[in-house]
Amino acid sequence: MSEAESAGRRGSAGRALTEFEVVDTALGLLDAGGPSALSIGAVAARLGVEADAVSSVAGNRVEMERAVIERVLSGVPLGPLSDAGVEWSAAVIQFALGLRDQLLAHPAIVTLMMSGPMDGPAADGPVARDISEALFACLTRGGLPAQARAHGVYSVLVQVLGAVALDVAETDGKPPLPPESERVRQRRAALDDIDSARWPRTTAHLDEIAAWNSVDQFVWSLRTLLTGMVAA
């Protein structure tokens, strides 16, 4: 790195910025204020440096957003998907639960993920591709034919992202989210005013509907999806 490039990566106090520091700060801003709070300028202000110093490390805003997505996805355990000792559908569910936990820990990340391709600047290639590769391998281990594998990987990811997005939509979107029991209680209370004469079938299932954002519902949906893949 040239002297000029090195200087560009330093803050006002002359200290060198690291990619980890920039991305960590960006993730903190995302958690606190959502995608609209995330910008090169905001990260620079939080770090007490010039915007150019952040740009020299993180690139432009889109590149920084992708790096934040990479940071979150890199915390998702992929081990179960490649563990021959774990039955393949159980492995997918374990993976999906880990992905769900990671996304719920950073509620605004799903909105960010849906705003563009997940092809961040990881040194060894985007983590999202590692995830899809591991899922393909797991579905292959389960004996699914090629077309079912292709549709299946997409379906699993959509199931997780969609479920998390709907769960987060009923909160303020800031971590930590309320415990599941509290979120289910709030959903149930909001259903009390439903007109049973107009929607009798809906009101017959209010307790189940209140638990749509629960982990039990999440696992049930995944199991049903995976069973359908085998039958398709």
C-alpha positions in Angstrom: 0.0 0.0 0.0 1.4 3.4 -0.9 1.8 6.2 1.6 -1.1 8.1 0.1 -3.4 5.1 0.3 -2.3 4.4 3.9 -3.1 8.0 4.8 -6.5 7.7 3.2 -7.3 4.8 5.6 -6.6 6.9 8.7 -8.9 8.9 10.8 -8.5 12.4 12.0 -6.3 11.2 14.9 -4.0 9.4 12.5 -5.1 5.9 13.5 -5.7 3.3 10.8 -9.2 2.1 10.2 -9.9 -1.6 9.7 -12.6 -3.2 7.6 -13.9 -4.9 10.7 -14.2 -1.6 12.6 -16.0 0.0 9.7 -18.4 -2.9 9.2 -19.0 -3.3 12.9 -19.9 0.4 13.1 -22.2 0.2 10.1 -24.0 -2.8 11.6 -24.5 -0.9 14.8 -26.1 2.0 12.9 -28.3 -0.5 11.0 -29.5 -2.1 14.2 -30.2 1.3 15.8 -31.9 3.0 13.0 -32.6 0.7 10.1 -31.4 0.9 6.5 -32.0 4.6 6.3 -29.5 5.3 9.1 -26.7 3.6 7.2 -24.4 5.7 5.1 -20.7 6.4 4.6 -21.2 9.8 6.3 -23.0 8.3 9.3 -20.3 5.7 9.8 -17.6 8.4 9.5 -19.4 10.6 12.0 -19.7 7.7 14.5 -16.0 6.9 14.1 -14.9 10.5 14.2 -13.2 10.4 10.9 -13.6 11.9 7.4 -15.9 10.2 5.0 -13.0 9.6 2.6 -11.3 7.5 5.3 -14.4 5.2 5.5 -14.7 5.0 1.7 -11.1 4.0 1.3 -11.9 0.9 3.4 -15.5 0.1 2.6 -16.0 1.5 -0.9 -19.3 3.1 -1.6 -22.6 2.7 0.3 -23.7 -0.3 -1.7 -20.4 -2.1 -1.1 -20.6 -1.3 2.6 -24.2 -2.6 2.8 -23.0 -5.9 1.2 -20.2 -6.1 3.6 -22.7 -5.7 6.5 -24.8 -8.5 5.0 -21.7 -10.7 4.8 -20.9 -10.0 8.4 -24.3 -11.2 9.6 -24.5 -14.2 7.3 -21.0 -15.3 8.2 -22.3 -16.0 11.7 -24.8 -18.7 10.5 -23.6 -22.3 11.2 -23.3 -24.4 8.1 -22.0 -27.5 9.8 -25.3 -29.4 10.1 -25.7 -29.3 6.3 -22.5 -31.2 5.7 -22.7 -33.6 8.7 -23.5 -37.0 7.3 -24.6 -38.0 10.8 -27.5 -35.6 10.7 -30.6 -36.7 8.7 -30.8 -34.3 5.7 -34.2 -32.7 6.5 -33.2 -32.3 10.2 -30.0 -30.7 9.0 -31.9 -28.2 6.9 -34.1 -27.3 9.8 -31.0 -26.8 12.1 -29.5 -24.6 9.5 -32.7 -22.6 9.0 -33.1 -22.1 12.8 -29.5 -20.8 12.9 -30.2 -18.4 10.0 -33.5 -17.3 11.6 -31.7 -16.6 14.9 -29.0 -14.6 13.2 -31.5 -12.5 11.2 -33.7 -11.8 14.2 -30.6 -10.6 16.1 -30.3 -7.9 13.4 -33.9 -7.3 12.4 -33.2 -4.6 9.7 -30.8 -6.9 7.8 -33.6 -8.6 5.9 -34.7 -5.3 4.3 -31.1 -4.7 3.4 -30.8 -8.2 1.9 -33.9 -7.7 -0.3 -32.6 -4.4 -1.7 -29.9 -5.9 -3.9 -27.8 -9.0 -4.8 -26.0 -10.7 -1.9 -22.6 -10.7 -3.5 -20.5 -9.1 -0.9 -16.7 -8.6 -0.8 -15.7 -11.6 1.2 -12.1 -12.7 0.4 -13.1 -16.2 -0.4 -16.4 -15.3 -2.2 -19.8 -14.2 -1.0 -21.1 -16.1 2.1 -24.5 -16.3 0.4 -23.0 -18.6 -2.2 -21.5 -20.7 0.5 -24.9 -21.1 2.0 -26.6 -22.1 -1.3 -23.7 -24.5 -2.0 -24.1 -26.2 1.4 -27.9 -26.4 0.9 -27.4 -28.0 -2.6 -25.0 -30.5 -1.1 -27.5 -31.4 1.7 -30.4 -31.8 -0.6 -28.3 -34.0 -2.8 -27.5 -36.1 0.3 -31.2 -36.4 0.8 -31.6 -38.0 -2.6 -33.6 -35.2 -4.2 -33.4 -35.0 -8.0 -31.6 -32.0 -9.7 -34.8 -30.0 -10.4 -36.1 -30.5 -6.9 -32.8 -29.4 -5.4 -32.8 -26.2 -7.5 -36.4 -25.3 -6.5 -35.8 -26.5 -3.0 -32.8 -24.3 -2.1 -34.7 -21.2 -3.3 -37.8 -22.3 -1.4 -35.9 -22.8 1.9 -34.3 -19.4 1.7 -37.6 -17.7 0.8 -39.3 -19.5 3.7 -36.7 -18.2 6.2 -36.5 -14.6 4.8 -40.2 -14.3 4.5 -40.9 -15.6 8.0 -38.4 -13.3 9.6 -39.6 -10.3 7.6 -43.2 -10.9 8.8 -42.1 -11.4 12.4 -40.0 -8.2 12.4 -42.8 -6.2 10.8 -44.8 -6.6 14.0 -42.0 -5.0 16.1 -40.1 -1.7 16.2 -37.4 -3.5 14.2 -34.7 -2.7 16.8 -32.7 -5.4 18.7 -33.1 -7.1 21.0 -36.7 -8.0 19.9 -39.1 -8.9 22.7 -39.1 -12.6 23.7 -41.2 -14.9 21.6 -43.8 -15.4 24.3 -44.3 -11.6 24.5 -44.7 -11.2 20.8 -47.2 -14.0 20.7 -49.1 -12.4 23.5 -49.2 -9.1 21.7 -50.4 -10.7 18.5 -53.2 -12.5 20.4 -54.3 -9.3 22.1 -54.5 -7.5 18.7 -56.9 -10.2 17.5 -59.4 -9.7 20.2 -61.5 -7.3 18.1 -62.0 -9.6 15.1 -65.7 -9.8 14.2 -66.6 -13.5 14.8 -69.8 -13.2 12.8 -68.0 -12.0 9.8 -64.9 -14.2 10.1 -66.0 -17.3 12.0 -63.4 -19.6 10.7 -60.6 -17.1 11.5 -61.9 -16.6 15.0 -61.9 -20.3 15.6 -58.1 -20.3 15.3 -57.1 -17.1 17.0 -54.7 -18.9 19.4 -52.9 -20.6 16.5 -52.8 -17.4 14.4 -51.3 -15.6 17.4 -48.4 -18.2 17.3 -47.7 -17.7 13.6 -44.5 -15.9 14.6 -43.3 -18.7 16.9 -40.4 -21.1 16.4 -42.9 -24.0 16.4 -44.8 -22.6 13.5 -41.5 -21.9 11.7 -40.3 -25.5 12.1 -43.8 -26.8 11.1 -43.6 -24.8 7.9 -40.2 -26.0 7.0 -41.0 -29.7 7.7 -44.0 -29.4 5.5 -42.0 -27.8 2.8 -39.3 -30.4 2.9 -41.9 -33.2 2.9 -43.4 -31.6 -0.2 -40.0 -31.6 -1.9 -39.7 -35.3 -1.5 -43.2 -35.9 -2.8 -42.9 -33.6 -5.8 
